[in-house]
Amino acid sequence: MIDVLVAGGGPAGLAAALHARAAGLRTVVIEPRAGALDKACGEGIMPSGVRALTDLGVRLPQGRALRGIRYVRGGLDARALFDSGQGRGIRRTELHAALLARAQDAGVAPVPGRVAGVEQDADGVTAGGLRARWLIAADGLHSPVRRALGLDLQRGPRAARRYGQRRHYRMAPWSDLVEVHWSQAGEAYVTPVADDLVGVAVLSSLRLGYDEHLAAFPELRARLTGAPATAVRGAGPLRQSARARVAGRVLLVGDAAGYVDALTGEGIALGLASARAAVARLRTGEPAAYERDWRALTRRHRALTGALVRVAGRPAARLVVPAAAALPGVFTAAVRALQ
């Protein structure tokens, strides 16, 4: 019997498979799509994420080194530098290709298939036509496994739904910081990902086209004007909640485990950390304890990102950058807490 079946061959799923394989567990990854996958992603990896990928033996694409975070609004800005190493801006397709190559080397390359329903008993789990002792669900923001298990936690009808859109501009980066441009309508998240490529994601609860969103950031729009641009890719609603991360023999990791927002740029790092934590509990025979582990490793992210999202899109958003500039020590401490 398979020891660990992983539903989803994105970064979190492949990381879980690599950790499981390293622990000597018979592991299979099931993924319906072939090749390196793209998605609407800010493409900035925190220093902890870079370390996690290195520990897995992943040969990282060159990308662009990131030294910290810069908040911008009009002529005002606030900067906080990382103190535990550099982050990395990497195209999502290149990151996924590097993870696929490492998985291939480890003998856990994804097999084609789709997991929608889950059946489990005291001895194992059946999903996607395969039988395993454990199932790790890493099937993304709108996880079919989470939904099939009844773990989706619906938000109230008045809760704001935020969406993200991203495109790339063929131009030289102007900074080695991730820039978050603020407006009352939303945020623009700027990440250098190559020597000649910059990714710009817009985040908002307003359902507008990409160019309409970009108009809220006239200085950024002026800088981007004339640069060749790719097609727009979107995602959302961003916030997804789960009742629990463990349901019998099924553990949720990555975005499937719950997602607050892309605003603080920790999605990849947290996905990798949750994958490692889930497999560690399977190794020790304490899967139920993963729930506690997940809450602990995401606590700071959930608190800070949740607070920023509550402000975003409201009149109080105009105070975020002035506050960060006036209290640089607090801003730096907040950024470094998320490394």
C-alpha positions as CSV (number, residue, x, y, z in Angstrom):
1,M,0.0,0.0,0.0
2,I,1.1,3.6,-0.6
3,D,2.1,5.3,2.6
4,V,1.3,8.9,1.6
5,L,-0.9,10.0,-1.3
6,V,-0.5,13.7,-2.1
7,A,-3.4,15.3,-3.9
8,G,-1.9,18.3,-5.9
9,G,1.4,18.7,-7.5
10,G,2.1,22.4,-6.8
11,P,4.9,23.6,-4.5
12,A,3.2,22.5,-1.3
13,G,2.3,19.1,-2.6
14,L,5.7,18.4,-4.1
15,A,7.4,19.6,-0.9
16,A,5.2,17.2,1.1
17,A,6.1,14.4,-1.3
18,L,9.9,15.1,-1.0
19,H,9.7,15.2,2.8
20,A,7.8,12.0,2.9
21,R,10.2,10.3,0.5
22,A,13.1,11.4,2.6
23,A,11.4,9.8,5.6
24,G,11.3,6.5,3.7
25,L,7.6,6.6,3.1
26,R,6.1,5.2,-0.1
27,T,4.7,8.3,-1.8
28,V,2.6,9.1,-4.8
29,V,1.6,12.6,-6.1
30,I,-1.5,12.8,-8.1
31,E,-2.1,15.9,-10.3
32,P,-4.4,16.5,-13.3
33,R,-2.2,19.0,-15.1
34,A,1.1,18.3,-16.8
35,G,4.3,20.3,-16.8
36,A,5.3,23.4,-14.9
37,L,2.1,25.2,-13.7
38,D,1.5,28.9,-13.7
39,K,-0.9,30.8,-11.4
40,A,-1.6,34.4,-10.3
41,C,1.1,34.7,-7.7
42,G,3.1,37.5,-6.3
43,E,6.2,35.4,-6.9
44,G,8.2,36.7,-4.0
45,I,9.6,34.1,-1.7
46,M,10.5,35.0,1.9
47,P,13.9,34.0,3.3
48,S,12.4,31.1,5.2
49,G,10.9,29.8,2.0
50,V,14.3,30.0,0.2
51,R,15.9,28.1,3.1
52,A,13.1,25.5,3.0
53,L,13.7,24.9,-0.8
54,T,17.4,24.7,-0.3
55,D,16.9,22.1,2.5
56,L,14.8,20.0,0.1
57,G,17.7,20.0,-2.4
58,V,15.9,22.1,-4.9
59,R,18.2,23.9,-7.4
60,L,16.6,27.4,-7.4
61,P,16.4,29.4,-10.6
62,Q,18.5,32.6,-10.6
63,G,15.5,34.9,-10.3
64,R,16.3,38.1,-8.4
65,A,17.5,38.5,-4.8
66,L,15.1,40.4,-2.5
67,R,16.5,42.4,0.4
68,G,13.2,43.5,2.1
69,I,9.8,45.2,1.8
70,R,8.9,48.7,0.8
71,Y,5.4,50.3,1.4
72,V,4.6,53.2,-0.9
73,R,1.8,55.7,-1.1
74,G,2.2,58.8,-3.2
75,G,5.5,60.5,-2.3
76,L,5.8,58.7,1.1
77,D,7.5,55.3,1.7
78,A,8.7,53.0,4.5
79,R,11.3,50.3,4.1
80,A,12.2,47.2,6.2
81,L,15.1,44.9,5.4
82,F,15.3,41.2,6.0
83,D,17.8,40.1,8.7
84,S,17.8,36.4,8.2
85,G,19.0,36.1,4.6
86,Q,17.6,37.2,1.3
87,G,14.3,36.4,-0.3
88,R,14.0,35.5,-4.0
89,G,11.8,36.7,-6.8
90,I,11.1,33.8,-9.1
91,R,8.7,33.2,-11.9
92,R,6.1,30.7,-10.7
93,T,6.7,28.5,-13.7
94,E,10.4,28.4,-13.1
95,L,9.9,27.6,-9.4
96,H,7.6,24.8,-10.2
97,A,9.9,23.4,-12.9
98,A,12.7,23.3,-10.3
99,L,10.5,21.4,-7.8
100,L,9.4,19.0,-10.5
101,A,13.0,18.3,-11.4
102,R,13.9,17.6,-7.8
103,A,10.8,15.3,-7.4
104,Q,11.8,13.4,-10.6
105,D,15.3,12.9,-9.1
106,A,13.7,11.6,-5.9
107,G,11.3,9.3,-7.7
108,V,8.1,11.1,-6.8
109,A,7.1,12.7,-10.1
110,P,3.4,13.4,-10.3
111,V,1.1,10.9,-12.0
112,P,-1.9,12.1,-13.9
113,G,-5.2,12.0,-12.1
114,R,-7.8,13.9,-10.2
115,V,-9.0,13.7,-6.6
116,A,-12.5,14.8,-5.9
117,G,-14.1,12.4,-3.5
118,V,-12.4,10.8,-0.5
119,E,-13.3,7.5,1.3
120,Q,-11.5,6.5,4.4
121,D,-11.7,3.9,7.1
122,A,-9.6,2.9,10.1
123,D,-6.8,1.5,7.9
124,G,-6.5,3.9,5.0
125,V,-7.8,6.4,2.4
126,T,-9.1,5.8,-1.1
127,A,-8.9,8.8,-3.4
128,G,-8.4,9.3,-7.2
129,G,-8.6,5.5,-7.7
130,L,-5.6,4.9,-5.3
131,R,-5.4,3.5,-1.8
132,A,-3.0,4.9,0.8
133,R,-2.4,5.0,4.5
134,W,-2.6,8.8,4.5
135,L,-3.8,11.5,2.2
136,I,-2.2,15.0,2.1
137,A,-4.4,17.4,0.4
138,A,-2.4,20.2,-1.4
139,D,-5.0,20.9,-4.0
140,G,-5.1,24.7,-3.8
141,L,-7.1,27.6,-2.8
142,H,-10.5,26.1,-3.7
143,S,-9.5,22.6,-2.6
144,P,-12.0,19.9,-3.8
145,V,-10.7,17.6,-1.0
146,R,-11.5,20.2,1.7
147,R,-14.9,20.7,0.2
148,A,-15.6,16.9,-0.1
149,L,-14.7,16.5,3.6
150,G,-17.1,19.2,4.6
151,L,-14.2,21.3,6.0
152,D,-15.0,24.5,4.0
153,L,-15.9,27.3,6.5
154,Q,-18.2,29.8,4.8
155,R,-17.8,33.5,5.6
156,G,-20.8,35.7,6.1
157,P,-22.5,37.4,3.2
158,R,-21.2,40.8,4.2
159,A,-17.5,39.7,4.3
160,A,-15.5,41.4,1.6
161,R,-14.1,39.1,-1.1
162,R,-10.7,40.1,-2.4
163,Y,-9.3,39.1,-5.7
164,G,-5.8,39.2,-7.3
165,Q,-4.7,39.9,-10.9
166,R,-1.1,39.7,-12.1
167,R,0.9,40.5,-15.2
168,H,4.5,40.8,-16.1
169,Y,6.4,43.7,-17.7
170,R,9.5,43.2,-19.8
171,M,11.8,45.8,-18.2
172,A,14.7,46.0,-15.8
173,P,13.8,46.0,-12.1
174,W,14.3,49.3,-10.4
175,S,14.6,47.9,-6.9
176,D,15.7,44.8,-4.9
177,L,12.8,45.3,-2.6
178,V,9.3,44.0,-2.9
179,E,7.1,47.1,-3.2
180,V,3.5,47.3,-1.9
181,H,1.8,50.4,-3.3
182,W,-1.3,51.4,-1.3
183,S,-4.5,53.2,-2.3
184,Q,-7.9,53.3,-0.8
185,A,-9.1,50.9,-3.6
186,G,-6.5,48.2,-3.0
187,E,-2.8,47.4,-3.3
188,A,-0.3,46.8,-6.1
189,Y,2.4,44.3,-5.3
190,V,5.6,44.7,-7.3
191,T,8.2,41.9,-7.5
192,P,11.4,41.7,-9.6
193,V,11.6,38.2,-10.9
194,A,14.4,38.4,-13.5
195,D,17.0,40.8,-14.8
196,D,14.5,41.9,-17.4
197,L,11.1,41.1,-15.9
198,V,8.9,42.6,-13.2
199,G,5.7,41.1,-11.9
200,V,2.9,43.4,-10.8
201,A,-0.1,42.0,-8.9
202,V,-3.1,44.1,-8.0
203,L,-5.2,43.1,-5.0
204,S,-8.7,44.5,-4.3
205,S,-12.3,43.7,-3.3
206,L,-13.4,45.8,-6.3
207,R,-14.2,43.7,-9.4
208,L,-12.5,45.8,-12.0
209,G,-10.2,45.2,-15.0
210,Y,-6.4,45.2,-14.4
211,D,-5.8,48.5,-16.1
212,E,-8.6,50.1,-14.1
213,H,-7.0,48.9,-10.9
214,L,-3.6,50.2,-12.0
215,A,-5.0,53.7,-12.6
216,A,-5.2,54.0,-8.7
217,F,-1.4,54.0,-8.7
218,P,-0.5,56.8,-11.2
219,E,3.3,56.9,-10.3
220,L,3.6,53.1,-10.8
221,R,1.5,53.2,-13.9
222,A,3.7,55.9,-15.4
223,R,6.8,53.8,-14.7
224,L,5.3,50.8,-16.4
225,T,4.0,52.7,-19.5
226,G,5.5,51.5,-22.7
227,A,7.0,48.3,-21.3
228,P,5.8,45.1,-23.2
229,A,3.3,43.3,-20.9
230,T,2.0,39.8,-20.7
231,A,-1.6,38.7,-20.5
232,V,-3.4,39.1,-17.1
233,R,-3.9,36.1,-14.9
234,G,-6.4,36.2,-12.0
235,A,-7.3,34.4,-8.8
236,G,-9.8,34.6,-6.0
237,P,-11.7,35.0,-3.8
238,L,-8.5,34.9,-1.9
239,R,-9.6,34.3,1.7
240,Q,-10.5,30.7,2.3
241,S,-11.1,29.1,5.7
242,A,-11.2,25.5,6.9
243,R,-12.9,24.1,9.9
244,A,-9.8,22.0,10.6
245,R,-6.6,20.9,9.0
246,V,-7.0,17.2,10.0
247,A,-9.9,14.9,9.2
248,G,-9.2,11.3,10.1
249,R,-6.4,10.2,7.8
250,V,-6.4,13.4,5.7
251,L,-4.2,16.4,6.4
252,L,-4.5,19.8,4.5
253,V,-1.4,21.7,3.6
254,G,-0.6,24.9,1.6
255,D,-3.5,27.0,0.4
256,A,-5.9,24.1,1.0
257,A,-5.4,24.4,4.7
258,G,-6.7,28.0,4.7
259,Y,-5.6,31.3,3.2
260,V,-5.9,34.9,4.4
261,D,-4.5,37.1,1.6
262,A,-1.6,37.6,-0.7
263,L,-0.8,41.0,0.9
264,T,2.2,40.0,3.0
265,G,3.6,37.6,0.4
266,E,4.1,34.5,2.5
267,G,2.1,32.0,0.5
268,I,5.0,29.9,-0.8
269,A,6.9,30.0,2.5
270,L,3.9,28.9,4.5
271,G,3.0,26.2,2.1
272,L,6.4,24.7,2.4
273,A,6.4,25.0,6.2
274,S,3.0,23.3,6.5
275,A,4.1,20.5,4.2
276,R,7.1,19.8,6.4
277,A,5.0,20.0,9.6
278,A,2.4,17.6,8.2
279,V,4.9,14.9,7.2
280,A,6.7,15.3,10.5
281,R,3.6,14.3,12.4
282,L,2.9,11.4,10.1
283,R,6.5,10.2,10.9
284,T,5.8,10.3,14.6
285,G,2.4,8.8,14.4
286,E,0.7,11.9,15.7
287,P,-1.3,13.3,12.8
288,A,-3.9,15.0,15.0
289,A,-1.1,17.2,16.5
290,Y,-0.6,18.8,13.0
291,E,-3.6,21.0,13.7
292,R,-1.8,22.6,16.6
293,D,1.4,22.9,14.6
294,W,-0.3,24.6,11.8
295,R,-2.0,27.1,14.0
296,A,1.4,27.9,15.7
297,L,3.4,28.3,12.4
298,T,0.7,30.6,10.8
299,R,-0.3,32.6,13.9
300,R,1.8,35.7,13.2
301,H,0.8,35.6,9.5
302,R,-2.9,35.3,10.2
303,A,-2.8,38.1,12.8
304,L,-0.8,40.7,10.7
305,T,-2.3,39.9,7.4
306,G,-5.8,39.8,8.8
307,A,-5.3,43.2,10.4
308,L,-4.0,44.7,7.1
309,V,-6.8,43.2,5.1
310,R,-9.4,44.7,7.5
311,V,-7.9,48.1,6.7
312,A,-7.4,47.6,3.0
313,G,-10.0,49.2,0.7
314,R,-11.2,51.5,3.5
315,P,-10.5,55.2,4.4
316,A,-8.0,54.0,7.1
317,A,-5.8,52.5,4.4
318,R,-4.3,56.0,3.8
319,L,-2.8,55.8,7.3
320,V,-0.8,52.5,6.7
321,V,2.2,54.0,5.0
322,P,2.4,57.1,7.2
323,A,2.3,54.9,10.2
324,A,5.0,52.6,8.9
325,A,7.2,55.6,8.0
326,A,6.7,57.2,11.4
327,L,7.4,53.9,13.3
328,P,10.2,52.3,11.3
329,G,11.1,50.0,14.2
330,V,7.6,48.6,14.5
331,F,7.4,48.2,10.7
332,T,10.8,46.4,10.6
333,A,9.9,44.1,13.5
334,A,6.6,43.2,11.8
335,V,8.3,42.3,8.5
336,R,11.1,40.3,10.2
337,A,8.5,38.4,12.2
338,L,7.2,37.0,8.9
339,Q,10.6,36.0,7.5
